[in-house]
Amino acid sequence: MAIFTSLNTVLFAIFAFIFYTIGLVLYRLFLSPTSKFPGSKLAASTLWYEFYYEAILPGQFTFKIREWHEKYGPIIRINPYEIHVDDPGFYHTVFSNSGIRDKHAFYTGQFGNPNTAFGAVSHDTHRMRRQALNPLFSKASVVRLTPVISTIIEKLCRRIDEVKGTDRPLNMRLVYMCFTTDVVTRYALNRSWDLLDSADFSPLWKEMVRSTGEMTKWTKQFPWLFGVVKTLPEWVIKGLKPDLGLVLDMQTKINTQILQIMQEKEPKPAISDEQEQLPRTIFHALWNNPNIPSEEKSIDHLGQTGQDVIGAGGESTGAALAVTTFYLLNTPRALKKLKTELEEAMPDKYGQWALSLAEGLPYLTGVVLEGLRLFYGVSSRLSRIAPTTPLKYQNWEIPANTPIGLTNLLLHHHPSIFPDSHSFLPERWLDNRPLEHYLFSFSKGSRQCVGINLAKAEIFLTLATLFRRFEMELFDTTFERDVDVRRDMFLPQPSRESRGIRVVFR
């Protein structure tokens, strides 16, 4: 009798699960607030469809979204909860400066950083965390500390001098990532990690960034994986995945520095008058800020913020420099115009550039903006939620509290804004600076990237210095294999066969 009772319980559970699943799918397809929007019915039924294209293929969901837009139009439903819009003109409505905008918890959960400004779901929480960081990354702070960037650029040039004239190619994605990581750690932590000192330009560091990007495709669906990883001994993680062991080393470095700051008897001064010194770090800015609640000052909160700043400031800016370098060397007409402008502005090719001089050059500005457009920033969609207000798009009303995504990889090729969008045309920005309204590489609105001023300063100064000082040419590098975005790993990734953007210096 007990056997039959157990069997009945199992059968009841099975049928209950089946009926629940059927009811959930029917609700999502016909009764949900987003059911009226066009799109794939299978994608609207379950998140497993997105998981398949994100994790199993992998990194192909963004391209599937592009296919759906071609089929269904500019506004579509891409999963049970989210709307996606392919229209640059709607970007500023979604990514508003003035309106309240939350993030989607399903989206932020993939990064494992809920205690940061980037990972904050709530608009108010983000605002509170972000206000403490803004002064450190303001335009005035970046200008004042430009000598720090210039010093590291000179170190980069010395490393290039070691191979100049030897026909030994450098993988510029590695080289630039070492440079930008050294800058952001020196700038934000007051302790450069000196990756430029690595003889091989620290390829394991780049692999770590790539691996963490690939992990997000799994942690988005299974955020509890972060908890599992935290329970594993350090030797197990380093044995299974040596590059991810660098994440643990980074956390140790950051947490050690935070503990030292917490133990300081006297708070550090805001900023020294000596331009070359950075006595204050992002941790000082947070730890000593009376407007931040004490619970926001834990090692976990501060450590996650440090990781965010280093990760974004290193990989993104380095990749933007590498992509721009490729397009310049692959476009002789643009390269010639740039070098002519640089030679006129800086007769001494070994001279040190002032940021104001570099930013004032029209063609260099066009090069930087066009490089950012074709680098994209992130390849995954970014989304925002208007928690209390419906948003109007054409004849559609998007219900309040609905995640709305837009994707730079699509928007930066919109023919109505960027004709001949796959060509590298710095000229499109000359005398047309309002076009920057549609440049979304750093996002827009109240949650725009905090490091935009630092990143642009690095890009302007580095391109001006290297292209004035060196003669370069591409080495066994093709657009199709080494540059074109073939995988969306949050950050743009080329094909697996890529050998990197390699350059020979003459």
Kinemage of the C-alpha trace (Angstrom):
@kinemage 1
@onewidth
@group {chain A} dominant
@subgroup {mainchain}
@vectorlist {calphas} color= white
{ca met a 1} P 0.000 0.000 0.000
{ca ala a 2} L 2.875 2.372 0.845
{ca ile a 3} L 4.340 1.681 -2.585
{ca phe a 4} L 1.117 2.771 -4.296
{ca thr a 5} L 0.916 5.880 -2.110
{ca ser a 6} L 4.480 6.858 -3.043
{ca leu a 7} L 3.754 6.180 -6.717
{ca asn a 8} L 0.622 8.331 -6.601
{ca thr a 9} L 2.612 11.152 -4.999
{ca val a 10} L 5.218 10.986 -7.754
{ca leu a 11} L 2.578 10.889 -10.483
{ca phe a 12} L 0.749 13.828 -8.893
{ca ala a 13} L 3.978 15.820 -8.782
{ca ile a 14} L 4.700 15.021 -12.437
{ca phe a 15} L 1.221 16.015 -13.611
{ca ala a 16} L 1.264 19.142 -11.438
{ca phe a 17} L 4.577 20.167 -12.989
{ca ile a 18} L 3.227 19.527 -16.500
{ca phe a 19} L 0.047 21.524 -15.902
{ca tyr a 20} L 2.018 24.346 -14.264
{ca thr a 21} L 4.396 24.504 -17.225
{ca ile a 22} L 1.540 24.512 -19.727
{ca gly a 23} L -0.261 27.222 -17.763
{ca leu a 24} L 2.910 29.314 -17.504
{ca val a 25} L 3.543 29.089 -21.252
{ca leu a 26} L -0.072 29.984 -22.058
{ca tyr a 27} L 0.115 32.973 -19.724
{ca arg a 28} L 3.367 34.182 -21.292
{ca leu a 29} L 2.008 33.803 -24.824
{ca phe a 30} L -1.481 35.244 -24.373
{ca leu a 31} L -1.943 37.051 -21.042
{ca ser a 32} L 1.412 38.586 -20.180
{ca pro a 33} L 1.719 42.411 -20.483
{ca thr a 34} L 4.344 41.819 -23.189
{ca ser a 35} L 2.335 39.200 -25.111
{ca lys a 36} L 1.128 41.782 -27.668
{ca phe a 37} L 4.623 42.414 -29.033
{ca pro a 38} L 5.833 40.534 -32.137
{ca gly a 39} L 8.635 38.013 -31.999
{ca ser a 40} L 9.475 34.343 -31.683
{ca lys a 41} L 6.822 32.435 -29.736
{ca leu a 42} L 9.393 29.936 -28.537
{ca ala a 43} L 11.632 32.692 -27.173
{ca ala a 44} L 8.589 34.266 -25.490
{ca ser a 45} L 7.759 30.967 -23.824
{ca thr a 46} L 11.010 30.179 -22.039
{ca leu a 47} L 14.427 31.572 -21.095
{ca trp a 48} L 15.981 28.279 -22.182
{ca tyr a 49} L 15.840 29.495 -25.768
{ca glu a 50} L 18.105 32.421 -24.917
{ca phe a 51} L 20.334 30.114 -22.870
{ca tyr a 52} L 20.836 27.843 -25.882
{ca tyr a 53} L 22.043 30.690 -28.099
{ca glu a 54} L 24.075 32.285 -25.308
{ca ala a 55} L 25.806 29.332 -23.642
{ca ile a 56} L 25.577 26.312 -25.916
{ca leu a 57} L 26.384 27.825 -29.309
{ca pro a 58} L 27.797 30.219 -27.625
{ca gly a 59} L 27.507 34.006 -27.769
{ca gln a 60} L 25.070 33.994 -30.687
{ca phe a 61} L 21.903 35.413 -29.170
{ca thr a 62} L 22.730 38.964 -30.217
{ca phe a 63} L 22.873 37.842 -33.842
{ca lys a 64} L 19.578 36.006 -33.417
{ca ile a 65} L 18.031 39.262 -32.197
{ca arg a 66} L 19.303 40.930 -35.360
{ca glu a 67} L 17.559 38.234 -37.457
{ca trp a 68} L 14.297 38.745 -35.585
{ca his a 69} L 14.374 42.487 -36.194
{ca glu a 70} L 14.775 41.851 -39.911
{ca lys a 71} L 11.725 39.588 -39.758
{ca tyr a 72} L 9.409 41.298 -37.255
{ca gly a 73} L 10.382 44.988 -37.298
{ca pro a 74} L 12.026 47.531 -34.969
{ca ile a 75} L 10.318 46.401 -31.741
{ca ile a 76} L 10.217 42.761 -30.675
{ca arg a 77} L 9.869 40.511 -27.673
{ca ile a 78} L 13.052 38.461 -27.099
{ca asn a 79} L 12.200 36.430 -23.981
{ca pro a 80} L 9.282 36.051 -21.548
{ca tyr a 81} L 9.960 39.429 -19.935
{ca glu a 82} L 11.976 41.691 -22.224
{ca ile a 83} L 11.369 43.960 -25.199
{ca his a 84} L 14.137 44.886 -27.635
{ca val a 85} L 14.143 47.961 -29.870
{ca asp a 86} L 16.367 48.579 -32.894
{ca asp a 87} L 16.102 52.340 -33.252
{ca pro a 88} L 18.842 54.849 -32.281
{ca gly a 89} L 16.221 57.560 -31.865
{ca phe a 90} L 14.641 55.679 -28.944
{ca tyr a 91} L 17.890 55.196 -27.032
{ca his a 92} L 17.710 58.420 -25.020
{ca thr a 93} L 14.149 57.661 -23.963
{ca val a 94} L 15.177 54.333 -22.469
{ca phe a 95} L 18.593 55.471 -21.181
{ca ser a 96} L 17.270 58.684 -19.726
{ca asn a 97} L 19.218 61.369 -17.888
{ca ser a 98} L 16.231 62.602 -15.922
{ca gly a 99} L 13.842 59.665 -15.607
{ca ile a 100} L 14.067 56.925 -12.999
{ca arg a 101} L 15.652 53.858 -14.559
{ca asp a 102} L 16.274 50.518 -12.870
{ca lys a 103} L 18.201 47.577 -14.214
{ca his a 104} L 16.867 44.060 -14.800
{ca ala a 105} L 17.934 41.676 -12.002
{ca phe a 106} L 18.149 38.818 -14.511
{ca tyr a 107} L 20.716 40.835 -16.459
{ca thr a 108} L 22.828 42.115 -13.559
{ca gly a 109} L 22.895 38.712 -11.859
{ca gln a 110} L 25.329 37.333 -14.421
{ca phe a 111} L 28.221 39.481 -13.162
{ca gly a 112} L 28.154 38.615 -9.472
{ca asn a 113} L 28.663 42.258 -8.442
{ca pro a 114} L 25.397 43.359 -6.786
{ca asn a 115} L 27.257 45.626 -4.358
{ca thr a 116} L 28.563 48.020 -7.025
{ca ala a 117} L 27.142 50.968 -8.929
{ca phe a 118} L 27.212 48.892 -12.142
{ca gly a 119} L 25.438 45.952 -10.512
{ca ala a 120} L 22.825 47.986 -8.646
{ca val a 121} L 19.293 47.155 -9.770
{ca ser a 122} L 17.662 50.151 -8.080
{ca his a 123} L 17.996 53.639 -9.539
{ca asp a 124} L 18.407 55.177 -6.080
{ca thr a 125} L 21.057 52.689 -4.974
{ca his a 126} L 23.037 53.295 -8.146
{ca arg a 127} L 22.814 57.057 -7.692
{ca met a 128} L 24.103 56.866 -4.120
{ca arg a 129} L 27.071 54.665 -5.079
{ca arg a 130} L 27.869 56.575 -8.234
{ca gln a 131} L 27.966 60.031 -6.619
{ca ala a 132} L 30.955 58.979 -4.517
{ca leu a 133} L 32.956 57.961 -7.617
{ca asn a 134} L 32.056 60.850 -9.921
{ca pro a 135} L 34.640 63.373 -8.597
{ca leu a 136} L 37.529 60.947 -9.164
{ca phe a 137} L 36.593 60.428 -12.801
{ca ser a 138} L 35.469 63.944 -13.650
{ca lys a 139} L 36.966 65.730 -16.629
{ca ala a 140} L 38.866 68.087 -14.321
{ca ser a 141} L 40.433 65.209 -12.379
{ca val a 142} L 41.487 63.436 -15.564
{ca val a 143} L 43.076 66.611 -16.980
{ca arg a 144} L 44.889 67.287 -13.726
{ca leu a 145} L 46.335 63.791 -13.661
{ca thr a 146} L 47.221 63.537 -17.361
{ca pro a 147} L 50.947 63.325 -16.497
{ca val a 148} L 50.257 59.921 -14.936
{ca ile a 149} L 48.859 58.683 -18.260
{ca ser a 150} L 51.735 60.253 -20.207
{ca thr a 151} L 54.323 58.557 -18.005
{ca ile a 152} L 52.820 55.143 -18.694
{ca ile a 153} L 52.569 55.946 -22.413
{ca glu a 154} L 56.333 56.557 -22.410
{ca lys a 155} L 56.796 53.163 -20.785
{ca leu a 156} L 54.647 51.653 -23.548
{ca cys a 157} L 56.855 53.342 -26.161
{ca arg a 158} L 59.982 51.898 -24.544
{ca arg a 159} L 58.504 48.417 -24.830
{ca ile a 160} L 57.726 49.046 -28.496
{ca asp a 161} L 61.280 50.312 -29.053
{ca glu a 162} L 62.515 46.878 -27.983
{ca val a 163} L 60.982 45.286 -31.102
{ca lys a 164} L 61.171 48.218 -33.482
{ca gly a 165} L 62.880 47.201 -36.726
{ca thr a 166} L 63.032 43.491 -35.783
{ca asp a 167} L 59.990 42.292 -37.789
{ca arg a 168} L 58.651 40.794 -34.559
{ca pro a 169} L 54.893 41.442 -34.488
{ca leu a 170} L 53.109 42.568 -31.359
{ca asn a 171} L 49.587 41.462 -30.518
{ca met a 172} L 48.158 44.911 -29.895
{ca arg a 173} L 45.152 43.668 -27.933
{ca leu a 174} L 47.600 42.287 -25.356
{ca val a 175} L 49.886 45.320 -25.463
{ca tyr a 176} L 47.111 47.860 -25.098
{ca met a 177} L 45.377 45.886 -22.358
{ca cys a 178} L 48.577 45.858 -20.303
{ca phe a 179} L 48.876 49.612 -20.838
{ca thr a 180} L 45.271 50.457 -19.927
{ca thr a 181} L 45.305 48.161 -16.892
{ca asp a 182} L 48.477 49.861 -15.653
{ca val a 183} L 46.801 53.242 -16.119
{ca val a 184} L 43.544 52.397 -14.349
{ca thr a 185} L 45.264 50.673 -11.415
{ca arg a 186} L 47.653 53.603 -10.992
{ca tyr a 187} L 44.854 56.113 -11.392
{ca ala a 188} L 42.190 54.439 -9.242
{ca leu a 189} L 44.236 52.372 -6.775
{ca asn a 190} L 47.441 54.464 -6.660
{ca arg a 191} L 49.338 51.226 -7.320
{ca ser a 192} L 50.069 50.336 -10.908
{ca trp a 193} L 50.101 46.599 -11.482
{ca asp a 194} L 52.933 47.067 -14.016
{ca leu a 195} L 51.650 44.558 -16.578
{ca leu a 196} L 53.792 46.363 -19.171
{ca asp a 197} L 56.809 44.886 -17.397
{ca ser a 198} L 55.697 41.398 -18.439
{ca ala a 199} L 58.028 40.055 -21.135
{ca asp a 200} L 55.130 38.499 -23.096
{ca phe a 201} L 52.538 41.191 -22.235
{ca ser a 202} L 50.683 38.926 -19.814
{ca pro a 203} L 48.508 36.819 -22.168
{ca leu a 204} L 47.041 34.976 -19.172
{ca trp a 205} L 45.475 38.257 -18.011
{ca lys a 206} L 43.636 38.630 -21.301
{ca glu a 207} L 42.528 34.982 -21.123
{ca met a 208} L 41.130 35.669 -17.668
{ca val a 209} L 38.987 38.503 -19.036
{ca arg a 210} L 37.821 36.300 -21.922
{ca ser a 211} L 36.992 33.415 -19.583
{ca thr a 212} L 34.984 35.592 -17.221
{ca gly a 213} L 33.033 36.882 -20.223
{ca glu a 214} L 32.247 33.330 -21.275
{ca met a 215} L 31.175 32.474 -17.727
{ca thr a 216} L 28.493 35.159 -17.795
{ca lys a 217} L 26.609 33.145 -20.384
{ca trp a 218} L 26.135 30.454 -17.725
{ca thr a 219} L 25.834 32.603 -14.616
{ca lys a 220} L 23.071 34.632 -16.226
{ca gln a 221} L 20.883 31.533 -16.174
{ca phe a 222} L 22.429 30.041 -13.031
{ca pro a 223} L 23.614 32.888 -10.749
{ca trp a 224} L 24.037 30.395 -7.892
{ca leu a 225} L 27.212 29.225 -9.646
{ca phe a 226} L 29.025 32.151 -8.004
{ca gly a 227} L 28.273 30.607 -4.620
{ca val a 228} L 29.566 27.239 -5.766
{ca val a 229} L 32.829 28.725 -7.027
{ca lys a 230} L 33.351 30.577 -3.733
{ca thr a 231} L 33.219 27.258 -1.853
{ca leu a 232} L 36.017 25.740 -3.924
{ca pro a 233} L 39.567 25.842 -2.537
{ca glu a 234} L 41.882 28.248 -4.324
{ca trp a 235} L 44.172 25.426 -5.472
{ca val a 236} L 41.245 23.686 -7.159
{ca ile a 237} L 40.257 26.794 -9.141
{ca lys a 238} L 43.844 27.493 -10.195
{ca gly a 239} L 44.320 23.863 -11.176
{ca leu a 240} L 41.143 23.697 -13.250
{ca lys a 241} L 41.419 27.160 -14.795
{ca pro a 242} L 44.753 28.954 -14.245
{ca asp a 243} L 43.544 32.192 -15.834
{ca leu a 244} L 40.628 32.389 -13.391
{ca gly a 245} L 43.175 32.047 -10.625
{ca leu a 246} L 44.157 35.601 -11.565
{ca val a 247} L 40.707 36.706 -10.384
{ca leu a 248} L 41.537 35.358 -6.941
{ca asp a 249} L 44.915 37.107 -7.005
{ca met a 250} L 43.195 40.353 -8.002
{ca gln a 251} L 40.697 39.999 -5.156
{ca thr a 252} L 43.517 39.386 -2.686
{ca lys a 253} L 45.414 42.479 -3.850
{ca ile a 254} L 42.333 44.651 -3.634
{ca asn a 255} L 41.135 43.358 -0.272
{ca thr a 256} L 44.596 43.775 1.245
{ca gln a 257} L 44.654 47.404 0.149
{ca ile a 258} L 41.140 47.989 1.519
{ca leu a 259} L 42.109 46.599 4.915
{ca gln a 260} L 45.096 48.934 5.041
{ca ile a 261} L 42.855 51.920 4.310
{ca met a 262} L 40.353 50.847 6.959
{ca gln a 263} L 43.154 50.753 9.520
{ca glu a 264} L 44.419 54.257 8.741
{ca lys a 265} L 44.089 56.615 11.704
{ca glu a 266} L 43.969 59.755 9.578
{ca pro a 267} L 41.992 60.011 6.331
{ca lys a 268} L 43.995 60.758 3.202
{ca pro a 269} L 43.769 64.258 1.688
{ca ala a 270} L 41.567 64.678 -1.338
{ca ile a 271} L 44.162 65.191 -4.063
{ca ser a 272} L 47.766 66.255 -3.773
{ca asp a 273} L 49.017 69.411 -5.481
{ca glu a 274} L 51.756 67.290 -7.026
{ca gln a 275} L 50.309 66.103 -10.286
{ca glu a 276} L 52.328 62.890 -10.432
{ca gln a 277} L 50.973 61.604 -7.104
{ca leu a 278} L 47.638 60.019 -6.346
{ca pro a 279} L 47.367 59.782 -2.572
{ca arg a 280} L 43.643 59.100 -2.730
{ca thr a 281} L 42.083 55.943 -4.172
{ca ile a 282} L 38.548 54.971 -5.057
{ca phe a 283} L 38.473 53.161 -1.711
{ca his a 284} L 39.308 56.383 0.152
{ca ala a 285} L 36.517 58.115 -1.750
{ca leu a 286} L 34.018 55.517 -0.564
{ca trp a 287} L 35.390 54.764 2.914
{ca asn a 288} L 35.643 58.427 3.949
{ca asn a 289} L 32.363 59.554 2.384
{ca pro a 290} L 29.867 60.442 5.146
{ca asn a 291} L 26.943 60.174 2.720
{ca ile a 292} L 27.470 56.445 2.198
{ca pro a 293} L 25.858 54.147 4.806
{ca ser a 294} L 28.239 51.996 6.844
{ca glu a 295} L 26.817 48.787 5.352
{ca glu a 296} L 28.005 50.016 1.949
{ca lys a 297} L 31.604 50.156 3.208
{ca ser a 298} L 32.249 46.454 3.748
{ca ile a 299} L 35.239 44.747 2.158
{ca asp a 300} L 32.813 42.956 -0.145
{ca his a 301} L 31.234 46.210 -1.345
{ca leu a 302} L 34.528 48.032 -1.831
{ca gly a 303} L 36.244 45.005 -3.338
{ca gln a 304} L 33.546 44.494 -5.952
{ca thr a 305} L 33.803 48.160 -6.930
{ca gly a 306} L 37.562 47.841 -7.353
{ca gln a 307} L 37.152 44.817 -9.586
{ca asp a 308} L 34.555 46.608 -11.708
{ca val a 309} L 36.745 49.660 -12.250
{ca ile a 310} L 39.818 47.601 -13.141
{ca gly a 311} L 37.963 45.211 -15.414
{ca ala a 312} L 36.137 47.918 -17.362
{ca gly a 313} L 39.066 50.311 -17.459
{ca gly a 314} L 41.503 47.686 -18.678
{ca glu a 315} L 39.761 45.495 -21.225
{ca ser a 316} L 37.320 47.930 -22.851
{ca thr a 317} L 39.757 50.795 -23.432
{ca gly a 318} L 42.498 48.424 -24.581
{ca ala a 319} L 40.178 46.747 -27.067
{ca ala a 320} L 39.013 50.127 -28.402
{ca leu a 321} L 42.643 51.122 -29.018
{ca ala a 322} L 43.380 47.829 -30.783
{ca val a 323} L 40.350 48.043 -33.065
{ca thr a 324} L 41.085 51.675 -33.954
{ca thr a 325} L 44.701 50.793 -34.707
{ca phe a 326} L 43.551 48.065 -37.084
{ca tyr a 327} L 41.173 50.335 -38.978
{ca leu a 328} L 43.810 53.041 -39.350
{ca leu a 329} L 46.436 50.645 -40.685
{ca asn a 330} L 43.866 48.997 -42.919
{ca thr a 331} L 42.716 52.341 -44.357
{ca pro a 332} L 45.751 54.081 -45.966
{ca arg a 333} L 43.762 57.202 -46.863
{ca ala a 334} L 42.751 57.781 -43.237
{ca leu a 335} L 46.234 56.935 -41.952
{ca lys a 336} L 47.850 59.488 -44.245
{ca lys a 337} L 45.450 62.246 -43.192
{ca leu a 338} L 46.003 61.501 -39.525
{ca lys a 339} L 49.799 61.455 -39.765
{ca thr a 340} L 49.789 64.746 -41.657
{ca glu a 341} L 47.678 66.367 -38.961
{ca leu a 342} L 49.852 64.959 -36.169
{ca glu a 343} L 53.083 66.109 -37.832
{ca glu a 344} L 51.778 69.652 -38.191
{ca ala a 345} L 50.572 69.767 -34.587
{ca met a 346} L 53.693 68.168 -33.073
{ca pro a 347} L 56.861 68.863 -35.167
{ca asp a 348} L 58.976 66.958 -32.630
{ca lys a 349} L 57.760 63.369 -32.911
{ca tyr a 350} L 59.161 62.622 -29.470
{ca gly a 351} L 57.276 65.500 -27.894
{ca gln a 352} L 54.753 64.877 -25.137
{ca trp a 353} L 51.155 65.617 -25.993
{ca ala a 354} L 48.936 67.842 -23.891
{ca leu a 355} L 45.422 66.441 -23.710
{ca ser a 356} L 43.917 69.747 -24.864
{ca leu a 357} L 46.134 69.724 -27.964
{ca ala a 358} L 45.242 66.143 -28.902
{ca glu a 359} L 41.521 66.637 -28.289
{ca gly a 360} L 41.587 69.804 -30.404
{ca leu a 361} L 42.707 68.028 -33.577
{ca pro a 362} L 39.681 67.565 -35.872
{ca tyr a 363} L 40.825 64.493 -37.780
{ca leu a 364} L 42.170 62.706 -34.695
{ca thr a 365} L 38.816 63.373 -33.057
{ca gly a 366} L 37.076 61.788 -36.050
{ca val a 367} L 39.411 58.792 -35.808
{ca val a 368} L 38.666 58.329 -32.104
{ca leu a 369} L 34.906 58.595 -32.530
{ca glu a 370} L 34.844 56.304 -35.559
{ca gly a 371} L 36.996 53.779 -33.705
{ca leu a 372} L 34.618 53.849 -30.756
{ca arg a 373} L 31.665 53.372 -33.091
{ca leu a 374} L 33.179 50.255 -34.668
{ca phe a 375} L 34.451 48.916 -31.351
{ca tyr a 376} L 30.874 49.217 -29.972
{ca gly a 377} L 31.748 49.231 -26.253
{ca val a 378} L 29.794 46.114 -25.364
{ca ser a 379} L 28.314 43.699 -27.855
{ca ser a 380} L 25.510 42.453 -25.601
{ca arg a 381} L 22.291 44.361 -25.282
{ca leu a 382} L 21.969 46.803 -22.419
{ca ser a 383} L 18.557 47.219 -20.853
{ca arg a 384} L 16.722 49.599 -18.575
{ca ile a 385} L 13.398 49.524 -16.750
{ca ala a 386} L 11.058 52.487 -16.260
{ca pro a 387} L 9.539 51.157 -13.022
{ca thr a 388} L 6.440 53.349 -12.826
{ca thr a 389} L 5.967 54.937 -16.242
{ca pro a 390} L 4.871 53.313 -19.523
{ca leu a 391} L 7.061 54.306 -22.463
{ca lys a 392} L 5.695 55.112 -25.893
{ca tyr a 393} L 7.423 53.852 -29.048
{ca gln a 394} L 5.671 54.630 -32.346
{ca asn a 395} L 2.201 53.111 -31.913
{ca trp a 396} L 3.282 50.788 -29.123
{ca glu a 397} L 2.937 51.395 -25.413
{ca ile a 398} L 5.534 49.488 -23.414
{ca pro a 399} L 4.136 48.708 -19.951
{ca ala a 400} L 5.875 50.123 -16.881
{ca asn a 401} L 8.403 47.812 -15.214
{ca thr a 402} L 9.259 46.123 -18.519
{ca pro a 403} L 12.960 45.561 -19.351
{ca ile a 404} L 13.787 47.299 -22.651
{ca gly a 405} L 17.023 46.395 -24.411
{ca leu a 406} L 19.024 48.055 -27.178
{ca thr a 407} L 22.262 46.795 -28.732
{ca asn a 408} L 25.181 48.917 -29.939
{ca leu a 409} L 26.205 46.228 -32.396
{ca leu a 410} L 22.980 46.977 -34.266
{ca leu a 411} L 22.543 50.683 -33.551
{ca his a 412} L 26.026 51.694 -34.725
{ca his a 413} L 25.207 50.288 -38.172
{ca his a 414} L 21.798 51.893 -38.538
{ca pro a 415} L 21.774 53.167 -42.142
{ca ser a 416} L 19.639 56.206 -41.346
{ca ile a 417} L 22.349 57.517 -38.990
{ca phe a 418} L 25.562 55.981 -40.334
{ca pro a 419} L 25.514 55.492 -44.132
{ca asp a 420} L 28.141 53.036 -45.382
{ca ser a 421} L 28.361 51.993 -41.763
{ca his a 422} L 30.904 49.184 -42.166
{ca ser a 423} L 33.518 51.519 -43.630
{ca phe a 424} L 36.003 53.400 -41.462
{ca leu a 425} L 35.194 57.033 -42.227
{ca pro a 426} L 36.539 59.537 -39.695
{ca glu a 427} L 35.303 62.253 -42.066
{ca arg a 428} L 31.701 61.532 -41.074
{ca trp a 429} L 32.379 63.250 -37.733
{ca leu a 430} L 34.009 66.397 -39.125
{ca asp a 431} L 31.707 69.398 -38.693
{ca asn a 432} L 29.039 66.956 -37.547
{ca arg a 433} L 29.627 66.622 -33.826
{ca pro a 434} L 25.886 66.325 -33.101
{ca leu a 435} L 26.345 62.826 -34.515
{ca glu a 436} L 27.809 61.935 -31.109
{ca his a 437} L 24.201 61.903 -29.912
{ca tyr a 438} L 24.060 58.459 -31.547
{ca leu a 439} L 27.393 57.132 -30.296
{ca phe a 440} L 26.573 54.677 -27.513
{ca ser a 441} L 29.924 53.041 -26.782
{ca phe a 442} L 29.871 54.361 -23.200
{ca ser a 443} L 26.085 54.132 -22.916
{ca lys a 444} L 24.032 57.241 -22.141
{ca gly a 445} L 21.887 58.671 -19.422
{ca ser a 446} L 22.241 58.584 -15.657
{ca arg a 447} L 24.132 55.280 -15.769
{ca gln a 448} L 26.659 56.242 -18.438
{ca cys a 449} L 30.101 54.687 -17.899
{ca val a 450} L 31.845 56.511 -15.042
{ca gly a 451} L 35.228 56.142 -16.744
{ca ile a 452} L 34.347 57.844 -20.038
{ca asn a 453} L 36.682 60.815 -19.465
{ca leu a 454} L 39.637 58.640 -18.477
{ca ala a 455} L 39.087 56.245 -21.387
{ca lys a 456} L 38.891 59.034 -23.960
{ca ala a 457} L 42.013 60.704 -22.560
{ca glu a 458} L 43.948 57.431 -22.863
{ca ile a 459} L 42.749 56.879 -26.421
{ca phe a 460} L 43.526 60.414 -27.621
{ca leu a 461} L 46.983 60.549 -26.028
{ca thr a 462} L 48.003 57.015 -27.033
{ca leu a 463} L 46.953 57.288 -30.666
{ca ala a 464} L 48.572 60.728 -30.999
{ca thr a 465} L 51.847 59.494 -29.507
{ca leu a 466} L 52.156 56.162 -31.300
{ca phe a 467} L 51.081 57.296 -34.754
{ca arg a 468} L 53.315 60.366 -34.563
{ca arg a 469} L 56.319 58.451 -33.280
{ca phe a 470} L 56.234 55.080 -35.093
{ca glu a 471} L 55.723 53.629 -38.530
{ca met a 472} L 53.514 50.543 -38.359
{ca glu a 473} L 51.966 47.922 -40.582
{ca leu a 474} L 49.608 45.023 -40.025
{ca phe a 475} L 51.083 41.528 -39.835
{ca asp a 476} L 48.916 38.552 -40.894
{ca thr a 477} L 45.751 40.239 -39.657
{ca thr a 478} L 42.394 40.099 -41.417
{ca phe a 479} L 39.097 41.754 -40.612
{ca glu a 480} L 37.084 38.562 -41.033
{ca arg a 481} L 39.225 36.455 -38.701
{ca asp a 482} L 40.685 38.918 -36.206
{ca val a 483} L 38.369 41.937 -35.908
{ca asp a 484} L 34.801 41.189 -36.977
{ca val a 485} L 32.571 40.400 -33.992
{ca arg a 486} L 31.673 36.733 -34.228
{ca arg a 487} L 30.901 36.058 -30.552
{ca asp a 488} L 29.078 38.218 -28.060
{ca met a 489} L 30.768 37.571 -24.716
{ca phe a 490} L 29.359 40.788 -23.247
{ca leu a 491} L 32.478 42.345 -24.770
{ca pro a 492} L 32.980 41.880 -28.542
{ca gln a 493} L 35.061 38.841 -29.460
{ca pro a 494} L 36.406 37.770 -32.878
{ca ser a 495} L 36.387 34.212 -34.192
{ca arg a 496} L 38.081 31.456 -32.206
{ca glu a 497} L 40.640 31.230 -34.997
{ca ser a 498} L 41.771 34.801 -34.393
{ca arg a 499} L 45.507 35.352 -34.020
{ca gly a 500} L 45.028 38.870 -32.694
{ca ile a 501} L 45.537 42.301 -34.222
{ca arg a 502} L 49.265 42.026 -34.874
{ca val a 503} L 51.466 44.947 -35.828
{ca val a 504} L 55.104 45.308 -36.916
{ca phe a 505} L 56.890 48.524 -35.941
{ca arg a 506} L 59.465 50.029 -38.326
